[in-house]
């Protein structure tokens, strides 16, 4: 069963369009191979894809697409091939190749609206409804993703502005990062246990030096306290 308007003509003087109406795959192929324009239109602006889709000739739709037919082409009423289609396999082909299920014609009607007006079978209606629902969900997910991207960009911009307003902080972070990188490279080159042993040896040397200097510092401190007392100074030395 074909789904075209009542006043639609089944005759045309364009061979390729007539082949699409008749469902003549072989003749359509020969015409396309001989150089016929796959996007040629009739008096109402419909292409071969419109006419083939309206009659459920999915093989011819695929053939036209292979030869460069514009799947997004609209007639003079703004209808895509999907607006005229009433067959499950043809709808699936068109949608899978990029036609939007929720696109509106010049009267604001979607393919689903026109399908209901024409009284196509319930399987087609259910498919179109399901595809529209998926389109809406996909749009919502895409919108949410865009909002998250915008929020992330704003946050990064704020951090960059904060860095520009606080150059000392940015410089300090750069120095700290450089030191951290140098320390990591040092540990990797020398080895963790060797670095630990080196730190231990340095700590022991520091303690030894402090212990060695302690009596002398004590004597000097005593000399300061006893300054001006000859006997105390003699006692020190």
MODELLER restraints for C-alpha pairs under 7 A, 6 or more apart:
rsr = mdl.restraints
at = mdl.atoms
rsr.add(forms.Gaussian(group=physical.xy_distance, feature=features.Distance(at['CA:1:A'], at['CA:55:A']), mean=6.74, stdev=0.5))
rsr.add(forms.Gaussian(group=physical.xy_distance, feature=features.Distance(at['CA:2:A'], at['CA:54:A']), mean=5.77, stdev=0.5))
rsr.add(forms.Gaussian(group=physical.xy_distance, feature=features.Distance(at['CA:2:A'], at['CA:55:A']), mean=4.14, stdev=0.5))
rsr.add(forms.Gaussian(group=physical.xy_distance, feature=features.Distance(at['CA:2:A'], at['CA:56:A']), mean=6.70, stdev=0.5))
rsr.add(forms.Gaussian(group=physical.xy_distance, feature=features.Distance(at['CA:3:A'], at['CA:54:A']), mean=5.16, stdev=0.5))
rsr.add(forms.Gaussian(group=physical.xy_distance, feature=features.Distance(at['CA:3:A'], at['CA:55:A']), mean=6.18, stdev=0.5))
rsr.add(forms.Gaussian(group=physical.xy_distance, feature=features.Distance(at['CA:3:A'], at['CA:84:A']), mean=6.40, stdev=0.5))
rsr.add(forms.Gaussian(group=physical.xy_distance, feature=features.Distance(at['CA:3:A'], at['CA:85:A']), mean=6.48, stdev=0.5))
rsr.add(forms.Gaussian(group=physical.xy_distance, feature=features.Distance(at['CA:3:A'], at['CA:86:A']), mean=6.03, stdev=0.5))
rsr.add(forms.Gaussian(group=physical.xy_distance, feature=features.Distance(at['CA:4:A'], at['CA:54:A']), mean=5.89, stdev=0.5))
rsr.add(forms.Gaussian(group=physical.xy_distance, feature=features.Distance(at['CA:4:A'], at['CA:84:A']), mean=6.42, stdev=0.5))
rsr.add(forms.Gaussian(group=physical.xy_distance, feature=features.Distance(at['CA:10:A'], at['CA:21:A']), mean=6.74, stdev=0.5))
rsr.add(forms.Gaussian(group=physical.xy_distance, feature=features.Distance(at['CA:11:A'], at['CA:18:A']), mean=6.54, stdev=0.5))
rsr.add(forms.Gaussian(group=physical.xy_distance, feature=features.Distance(at['CA:12:A'], at['CA:18:A']), mean=5.77, stdev=0.5))
rsr.add(forms.Gaussian(group=physical.xy_distance, feature=features.Distance(at['CA:16:A'], at['CA:28:A']), mean=5.88, stdev=0.5))
rsr.add(forms.Gaussian(group=physical.xy_distance, feature=features.Distance(at['CA:16:A'], at['CA:31:A']), mean=6.48, stdev=0.5))
rsr.add(forms.Gaussian(group=physical.xy_distance, feature=features.Distance(at['CA:17:A'], at['CA:48:A']), mean=5.14, stdev=0.5))
rsr.add(forms.Gaussian(group=physical.xy_distance, feature=features.Distance(at['CA:19:A'], at['CA:27:A']), mean=6.50, stdev=0.5))
rsr.add(forms.Gaussian(group=physical.xy_distance, feature=features.Distance(at['CA:19:A'], at['CA:28:A']), mean=5.65, stdev=0.5))
rsr.add(forms.Gaussian(group=physical.xy_distance, feature=features.Distance(at['CA:20:A'], at['CA:28:A']), mean=6.86, stdev=0.5))
rsr.add(forms.Gaussian(group=physical.xy_distance, feature=features.Distance(at['CA:20:A'], at['CA:48:A']), mean=5.81, stdev=0.5))
rsr.add(forms.Gaussian(group=physical.xy_distance, feature=features.Distance(at['CA:20:A'], at['CA:51:A']), mean=6.12, stdev=0.5))
rsr.add(forms.Gaussian(group=physical.xy_distance, feature=features.Distance(at['CA:20:A'], at['CA:52:A']), mean=5.08, stdev=0.5))
rsr.add(forms.Gaussian(group=physical.xy_distance, feature=features.Distance(at['CA:20:A'], at['CA:60:A']), mean=6.87, stdev=0.5))
rsr.add(forms.Gaussian(group=physical.xy_distance, feature=features.Distance(at['CA:21:A'], at['CA:51:A']), mean=5.79, stdev=0.5))
rsr.add(forms.Gaussian(group=physical.xy_distance, feature=features.Distance(at['CA:21:A'], at['CA:52:A']), mean=6.08, stdev=0.5))
rsr.add(forms.Gaussian(group=physical.xy_distance, feature=features.Distance(at['CA:23:A'], at['CA:57:A']), mean=6.18, stdev=0.5))
rsr.add(forms.Gaussian(group=physical.xy_distance, feature=features.Distance(at['CA:25:A'], at['CA:60:A']), mean=5.87, stdev=0.5))
rsr.add(forms.Gaussian(group=physical.xy_distance, feature=features.Distance(at['CA:32:A'], at['CA:38:A']), mean=6.83, stdev=0.5))
rsr.add(forms.Gaussian(group=physical.xy_distance, feature=features.Distance(at['CA:38:A'], at['CA:48:A']), mean=6.97, stdev=0.5))
rsr.add(forms.Gaussian(group=physical.xy_distance, feature=features.Distance(at['CA:38:A'], at['CA:64:A']), mean=6.05, stdev=0.5))
rsr.add(forms.Gaussian(group=physical.xy_distance, feature=features.Distance(at['CA:38:A'], at['CA:67:A']), mean=6.61, stdev=0.5))
rsr.add(forms.Gaussian(group=physical.xy_distance, feature=features.Distance(at['CA:38:A'], at['CA:68:A']), mean=6.49, stdev=0.5))
rsr.add(forms.Gaussian(group=physical.xy_distance, feature=features.Distance(at['CA:38:A'], at['CA:69:A']), mean=5.07, stdev=0.5))
rsr.add(forms.Gaussian(group=physical.xy_distance, feature=features.Distance(at['CA:39:A'], at['CA:47:A']), mean=5.58, stdev=0.5))
rsr.add(forms.Gaussian(group=physical.xy_distance, feature=features.Distance(at['CA:39:A'], at['CA:48:A']), mean=6.85, stdev=0.5))
rsr.add(forms.Gaussian(group=physical.xy_distance, feature=features.Distance(at['CA:39:A'], at['CA:69:A']), mean=5.45, stdev=0.5))
rsr.add(forms.Gaussian(group=physical.xy_distance, feature=features.Distance(at['CA:39:A'], at['CA:70:A']), mean=6.57, stdev=0.5))
rsr.add(forms.Gaussian(group=physical.xy_distance, feature=features.Distance(at['CA:40:A'], at['CA:47:A']), mean=5.65, stdev=0.5))
rsr.add(forms.Gaussian(group=physical.xy_distance, feature=features.Distance(at['CA:41:A'], at['CA:47:A']), mean=4.51, stdev=0.5))
rsr.add(forms.Gaussian(group=physical.xy_distance, feature=features.Distance(at['CA:44:A'], at['CA:75:A']), mean=6.36, stdev=0.5))
rsr.add(forms.Gaussian(group=physical.xy_distance, feature=features.Distance(at['CA:44:A'], at['CA:76:A']), mean=5.98, stdev=0.5))
rsr.add(forms.Gaussian(group=physical.xy_distance, feature=features.Distance(at['CA:45:A'], at['CA:75:A']), mean=4.24, stdev=0.5))
rsr.add(forms.Gaussian(group=physical.xy_distance, feature=features.Distance(at['CA:45:A'], at['CA:76:A']), mean=5.19, stdev=0.5))
rsr.add(forms.Gaussian(group=physical.xy_distance, feature=features.Distance(at['CA:46:A'], at['CA:75:A']), mean=4.81, stdev=0.5))
rsr.add(forms.Gaussian(group=physical.xy_distance, feature=features.Distance(at['CA:49:A'], at['CA:61:A']), mean=5.69, stdev=0.5))
rsr.add(forms.Gaussian(group=physical.xy_distance, feature=features.Distance(at['CA:49:A'], at['CA:64:A']), mean=6.78, stdev=0.5))
rsr.add(forms.Gaussian(group=physical.xy_distance, feature=features.Distance(at['CA:49:A'], at['CA:81:A']), mean=6.22, stdev=0.5))
rsr.add(forms.Gaussian(group=physical.xy_distance, feature=features.Distance(at['CA:50:A'], at['CA:80:A']), mean=6.98, stdev=0.5))
rsr.add(forms.Gaussian(group=physical.xy_distance, feature=features.Distance(at['CA:50:A'], at['CA:81:A']), mean=4.32, stdev=0.5))
rsr.add(forms.Gaussian(group=physical.xy_distance, feature=features.Distance(at['CA:50:A'], at['CA:84:A']), mean=6.73, stdev=0.5))
rsr.add(forms.Gaussian(group=physical.xy_distance, feature=features.Distance(at['CA:52:A'], at['CA:60:A']), mean=6.38, stdev=0.5))
rsr.add(forms.Gaussian(group=physical.xy_distance, feature=features.Distance(at['CA:52:A'], at['CA:61:A']), mean=6.12, stdev=0.5))
rsr.add(forms.Gaussian(group=physical.xy_distance, feature=features.Distance(at['CA:53:A'], at['CA:61:A']), mean=6.57, stdev=0.5))
rsr.add(forms.Gaussian(group=physical.xy_distance, feature=features.Distance(at['CA:53:A'], at['CA:81:A']), mean=5.97, stdev=0.5))
rsr.add(forms.Gaussian(group=physical.xy_distance, feature=features.Distance(at['CA:53:A'], at['CA:84:A']), mean=6.77, stdev=0.5))
rsr.add(forms.Gaussian(group=physical.xy_distance, feature=features.Distance(at['CA:53:A'], at['CA:85:A']), mean=5.22, stdev=0.5))
rsr.add(forms.Gaussian(group=physical.xy_distance, feature=features.Distance(at['CA:53:A'], at['CA:90:A']), mean=6.34, stdev=0.5))
rsr.add(forms.Gaussian(group=physical.xy_distance, feature=features.Distance(at['CA:54:A'], at['CA:84:A']), mean=4.96, stdev=0.5))
rsr.add(forms.Gaussian(group=physical.xy_distance, feature=features.Distance(at['CA:54:A'], at['CA:85:A']), mean=4.56, stdev=0.5))
rsr.add(forms.Gaussian(group=physical.xy_distance, feature=features.Distance(at['CA:54:A'], at['CA:86:A']), mean=6.67, stdev=0.5))
rsr.add(forms.Gaussian(group=physical.xy_distance, feature=features.Distance(at['CA:56:A'], at['CA:85:A']), mean=6.90, stdev=0.5))
rsr.add(forms.Gaussian(group=physical.xy_distance, feature=features.Distance(at['CA:56:A'], at['CA:87:A']), mean=5.54, stdev=0.5))
rsr.add(forms.Gaussian(group=physical.xy_distance, feature=features.Distance(at['CA:56:A'], at['CA:90:A']), mean=5.94, stdev=0.5))
rsr.add(forms.Gaussian(group=physical.xy_distance, feature=features.Distance(at['CA:58:A'], at['CA:89:A']), mean=6.84, stdev=0.5))
rsr.add(forms.Gaussian(group=physical.xy_distance, feature=features.Distance(at['CA:58:A'], at['CA:90:A']), mean=5.04, stdev=0.5))
rsr.add(forms.Gaussian(group=physical.xy_distance, feature=features.Distance(at['CA:71:A'], at['CA:99:A']), mean=6.82, stdev=0.5))
rsr.add(forms.Gaussian(group=physical.xy_distance, feature=features.Distance(at['CA:72:A'], at['CA:80:A']), mean=6.35, stdev=0.5))
rsr.add(forms.Gaussian(group=physical.xy_distance, feature=features.Distance(at['CA:72:A'], at['CA:99:A']), mean=6.54, stdev=0.5))
rsr.add(forms.Gaussian(group=physical.xy_distance, feature=features.Distance(at['CA:73:A'], at['CA:80:A']), mean=5.94, stdev=0.5))
rsr.add(forms.Gaussian(group=physical.xy_distance, feature=features.Distance(at['CA:74:A'], at['CA:80:A']), mean=4.55, stdev=0.5))
rsr.add(forms.Gaussian(group=physical.xy_distance, feature=features.Distance(at['CA:77:A'], at['CA:105:A']), mean=6.41, stdev=0.5))
rsr.add(forms.Gaussian(group=physical.xy_distance, feature=features.Distance(at['CA:77:A'], at['CA:106:A']), mean=5.74, stdev=0.5))
rsr.add(forms.Gaussian(group=physical.xy_distance, feature=features.Distance(at['CA:78:A'], at['CA:105:A']), mean=4.27, stdev=0.5))
rsr.add(forms.Gaussian(group=physical.xy_distance, feature=features.Distance(at['CA:78:A'], at['CA:106:A']), mean=5.09, stdev=0.5))
rsr.add(forms.Gaussian(group=physical.xy_distance, feature=features.Distance(at['CA:79:A'], at['CA:105:A']), mean=5.10, stdev=0.5))
rsr.add(forms.Gaussian(group=physical.xy_distance, feature=features.Distance(at['CA:82:A'], at['CA:91:A']), mean=6.54, stdev=0.5))
rsr.add(forms.Gaussian(group=physical.xy_distance, feature=features.Distance(at['CA:82:A'], at['CA:94:A']), mean=6.91, stdev=0.5))
rsr.add(forms.Gaussian(group=physical.xy_distance, feature=features.Distance(at['CA:82:A'], at['CA:111:A']), mean=6.01, stdev=0.5))
rsr.add(forms.Gaussian(group=physical.xy_distance, feature=features.Distance(at['CA:83:A'], at['CA:110:A']), mean=6.81, stdev=0.5))
rsr.add(forms.Gaussian(group=physical.xy_distance, feature=features.Distance(at['CA:83:A'], at['CA:111:A']), mean=4.22, stdev=0.5))
rsr.add(forms.Gaussian(group=physical.xy_distance, feature=features.Distance(at['CA:83:A'], at['CA:114:A']), mean=6.57, stdev=0.5))
rsr.add(forms.Gaussian(group=physical.xy_distance, feature=features.Distance(at['CA:85:A'], at['CA:91:A']), mean=6.65, stdev=0.5))
rsr.add(forms.Gaussian(group=physical.xy_distance, feature=features.Distance(at['CA:86:A'], at['CA:115:A']), mean=6.59, stdev=0.5))
rsr.add(forms.Gaussian(group=physical.xy_distance, feature=features.Distance(at['CA:86:A'], at['CA:120:A']), mean=6.15, stdev=0.5))
rsr.add(forms.Gaussian(group=physical.xy_distance, feature=features.Distance(at['CA:86:A'], at['CA:124:A']), mean=6.45, stdev=0.5))
rsr.add(forms.Gaussian(group=physical.xy_distance, feature=features.Distance(at['CA:87:A'], at['CA:124:A']), mean=6.35, stdev=0.5))
rsr.add(forms.Gaussian(group=physical.xy_distance, feature=features.Distance(at['CA:88:A'], at['CA:124:A']), mean=5.64, stdev=0.5))
rsr.add(forms.Gaussian(group=physical.xy_distance, feature=features.Distance(at['CA:95:A'], at['CA:101:A']), mean=6.84, stdev=0.5))
rsr.add(forms.Gaussian(group=physical.xy_distance, feature=features.Distance(at['CA:101:A'], at['CA:111:A']), mean=6.76, stdev=0.5))
rsr.add(forms.Gaussian(group=physical.xy_distance, feature=features.Distance(at['CA:101:A'], at['CA:131:A']), mean=6.59, stdev=0.5))
rsr.add(forms.Gaussian(group=physical.xy_distance, feature=features.Distance(at['CA:101:A'], at['CA:132:A']), mean=5.96, stdev=0.5))
rsr.add(forms.Gaussian(group=physical.xy_distance, feature=features.Distance(at['CA:102:A'], at['CA:110:A']), mean=5.63, stdev=0.5))
rsr.add(forms.Gaussian(group=physical.xy_distance, feature=features.Distance(at['CA:102:A'], at['CA:132:A']), mean=6.20, stdev=0.5))
rsr.add(forms.Gaussian(group=physical.xy_distance, feature=features.Distance(at['CA:103:A'], at['CA:110:A']), mean=5.65, stdev=0.5))
rsr.add(forms.Gaussian(group=physical.xy_distance, feature=features.Distance(at['CA:104:A'], at['CA:110:A']), mean=4.60, stdev=0.5))
rsr.add(forms.Gaussian(group=physical.xy_distance, feature=features.Distance(at['CA:112:A'], at['CA:125:A']), mean=6.83, stdev=0.5))
rsr.add(forms.Gaussian(group=physical.xy_distance, feature=features.Distance(at['CA:112:A'], at['CA:128:A']), mean=5.81, stdev=0.5))
rsr.add(forms.Gaussian(group=physical.xy_distance, feature=features.Distance(at['CA:112:A'], at['CA:129:A']), mean=6.99, stdev=0.5))
rsr.add(forms.Gaussian(group=physical.xy_distance, feature=features.Distance(at['CA:163:A'], at['CA:170:A']), mean=5.78, stdev=0.5))
rsr.add(forms.Gaussian(group=physical.xy_distance, feature=features.Distance(at['CA:187:A'], at['CA:195:A']), mean=6.52, stdev=0.5))
rsr.add(forms.Gaussian(group=physical.xy_distance, feature=features.Distance(at['CA:219:A'], at['CA:236:A']), mean=6.84, stdev=0.5))
rsr.add(forms.Gaussian(group=physical.xy_distance, feature=features.Distance(at['CA:223:A'], at['CA:233:A']), mean=6.46, stdev=0.5))
rsr.add(forms.Gaussian(group=physical.xy_distance, feature=features.Distance(at['CA:223:A'], at['CA:236:A']), mean=6.99, stdev=0.5))
rsr.add(forms.Gaussian(group=physical.xy_distance, feature=features.Distance(at['CA:226:A'], at['CA:232:A']), mean=5.80, stdev=0.5))
rsr.add(forms.Gaussian(group=physical.xy_distance, feature=features.Distance(at['CA:226:A'], at['CA:233:A']), mean=6.80, stdev=0.5))
